[in-house]
Amino acid sequence: MRKRLFLTTAALAVAPFTVQSQPQLRPIARTTVRVENTLNIARDDETIDLSWASVQKALPDAQPDRIRVKDAEGNEVTGQVVDNDGDGKPDDFLFQASFQPKSARTFTLEGAQSMITPKSKVFVRHDDPRDDMAWESDRIAFRIYGEGLKKTSSAMSSSGIDVWNKSTRDLIVEKWYTKGHDEYHVDKGEGADFYDVGETLGNGGEAIWRNDTIYRADNFKAWKIIANGPIRAIFELKYDPWNAGGQSVSETKRFSIDAGQNMYREESVFRSADGKDIPYVIGEVKRPGMVGIFSKENKWAWLTGWGPVAKKNGGHGEMGTAVLLPRDRLTDWKEAFNHYLALTHAKSGETVVHYIGAGWTDSGDFQTPQSWWAYLDNFAKRLASPLKVTIGQ
């Protein structure tokens, strides 16, 4: 016979039944980011650059290592926090997306969540033995020479910019340096260094222009890496003063390259000892069979050269190199000293901005010079019409 158990009020007072409360999970803080492409062209791999101050205004609890972004379908998107000035505090939050013509997309920023750590699509390296700086996106790679190069068997005085052509979306700079200088001049299935920069401006180098003569800087003397992916790589170079036809000039350059792009941003600050304005040129060294084209149709003017890759070491395909600068800063175009040159000027201590890049037929991205010119036109339009970004509405 089953017995019933009855508890009296007194018994309840002696042996109470306690319900354990569940810990309250803190809700995830969220805000929306609406991004609009106002142009009637597609914009692939566009970088959305949010100031960290605007992120913290919308998400007060956001921390550099505890924030992520998702698209409208809930897929996590690669993000990157950047400290631009090296003070140990974040300045920008970046993520990338592609946009159809005249379209808008909405993303969600979430605080208190760790970001994914994806494979980087950009990279910058200082090579100690040669004193090179080499940088790349998943599309193209570049190199520039430091003072230490003059102490090696490749002794050269050059501030020109080299191009490494790639036929892979993988990052190759580390691998190619490991292979060795002679090896990466031969295509083993990923591309190669087919470009001869020598003691020229190369692809997008600068020189002071005085008395119808160019005065190039020597190799860089100091370097600093600021950011290294996964979306953007940033570094700075410093050049000691040089005699530019009677005017002493020094320069600091900042380079920024983004994933998915053939062009990188260069910010130059020239300083003259006399404080006077500094006339300078930026341009492209001519290569055999190369044809130069100039355009001022957009707010950002461009000059480019297109022609066959040097055939030595099995070089193959054709290549375009280019420089963009604001049209209102352009003084003139010139063909001089075996270069295509854009003439412009800067005030001492002023930051001037250029975009520099290259494309290769064997990368699969540019089959004709017309496709390269169209890319430059669209890139110029994108610079003139940034994406419209609205946070938290």
Buried (B, 14 or more C-beta within 10 A) or exposed (E): EEEEEEEEEEEEEEEEEEEEEEEEEEEEBBBBBBBBBEBEBEBEBBBBBBEBEBBBEBBEEBEBEBBBBBBEEEEBBBBBBBBBEEEEEBBBBBBBBEBEEEBBBEBBBBBBBEBEEBEBBBBBBBBEEBBBBBBBBBBBBBBBBBBBBBEEEEEEEBBBBBBBBBBEBEBBBEEBBEBEBEBBBBBEEBBBBBBBBEEBBBBBBBBBBBEEEBBBBBBBBEBEBBBBBBBBBBBBBBBEBBEBBEBEBBBBBBBBBBBBBBBBBBBBBBBBEEEEBBBBBBBBBBBEEBEBBEBEEBEBBBBBBBBBBBEEEEBBBBBBBBBBBBBEBBEEBBEBBEBBBBBBBBBBEEEBBBBBBBBBBBBEBBEEBEEBBEBBBBBBBBBEBEBEBEBBE
